[in-house]
Amino acid sequence: MTAYFALRSESMLFPSFMLSEGTYVLGRSSKCNFVVKHDVISRRHAEITVTKTGVTVLDLGSRNGIFIGKDRVLSGPVLIGQQVSFGNVSFVLTLAKPEPTDSDSNSEIETARCSDAPVVLAKDLSKAQRRVLNLLMQGLAEKKIAAQLHLSSTTIHNHVQAIYRAFKVHSRAELLVSLLGPNGNRVGVQ
């Protein structure tokens, strides 16, 4: 399948999706085509229709709605470069990059991103672990995170270790590489 567009997450906590021609459901349920694990996302939040020439979104009766730019909509087209938010989880619509032709490991990762299966970056992290991950990605040390979140250093360390296990890494450097990829581009984690 050729991906024409991509919904690029504006947060490292959420997946980005490659969009090929077709109709997809985005939601919190594992039965959706595009799974976004967040409490503001309804089980079946939105329908995304992709053609060679454009992308439209349709609210499926979600609790927190769909916004194109700052406007809440029931349905509408999304233009290249425009922000679309499901609840307060935001994405930007971009053109898809062509699939790589080389056979190195980056090619395998990029091919996985273009498959029909959703790529989930933060796996099944808890809300607390997502907050810690966000602060880790900002470069804060564990002690600073503990102070900012008003939690003990031990609790933060336990969250960091759980995050490392979820991403199958052993250090912050490995975590950054798994989230950003070797070229600084966000990639999916299997």
Buried (B, 14 or more C-beta within 10 A) or exposed (E): EEBBBBBBBEBBBBBBBBBBBEEBBBBBBEEBBBBBBBEBBBBBBBBBBBEEEBBBBBBBEBEBBBBBEEEEBEEBBBEEEBBBBBBEBBBBBBEBEEEEEEEEEBEEBBEBBBEEEBBBBBBEBEEBBBBBBBBBBEEBEBEEBBEBBEBEEEBBBBBBEBBBEBBEBEEBEEBBBBBBBEEEEBBBBE
